[in-house]
Amino acid sequence: MIDKTVSEYRQVIEQCKELFEKKTKDYGTAWRILRLPSITDQIYIKAQRIRSIQEKGGMQKVGEDITSEFVGIINYCIMAVIQMELIDDDALEIPYEKLEPVYDRIVEETLDLLMNKNHDYGEAWREMRVSSITDIILMKLLRVKQIEDNQGKTLVSEGVKANYQDMINYSVFSLIKLNYIKND
């Protein structure tokens, strides 16, 4: 079963990366101007919209469905981790060719985290509702906001990066459950 999860994970991430590449080529890296709490708030808005649509029984007035919001969460979480790593780099514009290996490395580190957690928890996420996964993402966002408000200090908790990685993984799970994977 884990081979299936890894395959599905990679397929979802491939589609997210394609969008990241296209948006980077369209807009450049304008997101580099954002401070980490602003990226967190962008993710929060996306997760809150997903929850709102779920609570309204799928009714929505904006054309983008919840799958596009989960993709956005994944890409914004990756941007957040990149921002954390480039904190001392003032360059606002970074070519995609330089970002691509960083994106790939962050994805691999996050997949490794998934593999370690799947070892302990099994594939329990497959039995979860997408609405429950959305709630967990929102909880993780509130945790990140609290850690940010505490200037990144925690007493016993995992840090911001681990929470971003968990949100990536939960969003991938949701997209797998929502059949986001292209069937070639």
N, C-alpha and C positions, 0 to 999 in steps of 0.2 A: 504493500500500500504506500510506503514511503516513496518508492520510485514514481508512483503516479502523482503524488503530491509535489515532488520536485519538478516533474515535467510540467504539471499545470502551473506551478509557481513561475517557472521560467517563461512559459507562454504569456502569462499575465504581465510579467515585468517587461517582456519584449515589447508588448503593445504600449505600456506606459512610457518606456524609453523612446519609442518612435515618436510619441506625442511630445515628450520633453525635447527631443532633437528638433522637431518642426517648430515648436514655440521658441526655442533658443535661436533658431535661424530667423524667425519672424521678428522677435522682440529683443534679441540679444539677452544679456543677463541683467536686465533692469531690476530683477528681484534682489540683486546684491545690495541695493540701497536699503532694503528692509532690515531692521534689527530683529533679533531672534524672537522677541515677544510679538512682533508684528506678523511674522510667519506663523507662529502658534495661533494667533487670532484668525489668520486666513484659514488654517486647518479647522479651527473651531467653527467658523462660519459654514464650511462645507459639511462638517459632521452634523451641525444643527439643522441644516437644510435637509439632509438625508432623514434625520429623525422626524422633522416636520412632515415630509412627504409620506413617510411610513405611517405616522399617526393620522394622516388625512386619507388613508387607504389608497395611496398612490396618486392622488389628485395633485396636480401641479400646474402652475401658470407659466413657468419658464421652461423652454424647450429641452434643456439638458436633463437627462434622467439621472437616477442615483448612481448608475455605473460610472458616469463621467465624474461624479463627485468623489467616488472612491479612488478613481485614477488620480484626481487632483490631490487627494490626501496623500497618496503614495509619493507623488512627485514633490509636493511641498515638504513632506517629511525628509525626503532626500536632499532638497535644497537647504533645509534647516541643518542637517548634519554637515553639508558642505560649508555652510556659513560658520558653523562651530569650528571647523578645521581651518578656515581661511580668515579667522578673526583678526589676524595681524596683517592681512593682505588688503590693501586699500583699492586694488583694481576693481572697478565696477564692471568692466567689460572683459569677459573671459571667453575665448573661442570654444565652440562645442568640442573641437578636437582635443582640447585640453581638459574639458569637463568629462568627456565620455569615460576615460579610465577611472576617474574618481567616482562617477555614478556606478560603474560596474563593480568597483571594490566595495562600495557601501552596500550594494545589493548582495554581494557574496557574503559579507560580514553578517548581514541581516538574515540571509538564508541559513548560515551556520547557527545563528541564534535559534531559528525555527527548528532546525534539526535537533539541537540539544534539548529544546523544550518538548518537541514531539517524542523524544526518547523517554522523557519522564511522564508526559501526559497522554501519550498516544495521539490519536487523531480525534480527540474529543470535540474539536471545533466543527467537525463534519456533522455533529448532532445538534449544533447550536442554530438558533434562528438568526437571520441577518439582523433583525431588530436588536437582539441581545448583543451582537458584535458591535453594532452602532453605539449602544449604551456604554460598552467597555471602552471604545475609542473616546467617547465624550469624557468618561471618568479619567482616562489617561491624560487627556488634554487639561482637565482641571488640576491634575497632579503636576503637569508641566508648568502650568500658570503659577501654581503655588511655589514650586521650586524656583521659577524665574523671579517671583516676588521676594524670595529669600536669597536673592543674588547667587543662585546656583548651589547653595549649601543644603545638605541633607544630613540627618543624624544617622539613619540606618537604611534609607531607601536607595534604590538604584537611581541613577542620574537621568538627566534630560535625554541624552542620546539613546539609552535603553528604552525609554518610553516612546521616542520617535520610531525606533526599530519595531517595537511591539505594534504600534499603529500601522506601520507598513504591512507587517505580517497579517494583522486582523483585516486590513483592507484587501489584501490579496485573497484571504479566505473568503471574504464576502463576494469578491468578483468571481472566484471559482464557483461558489454556490449559486451565483446569479447567471452562470453559464456565459461569462464574458469572453471565454477563450474562443478564438477563431477556429473554425473547422476547415482545414485546408483540403 
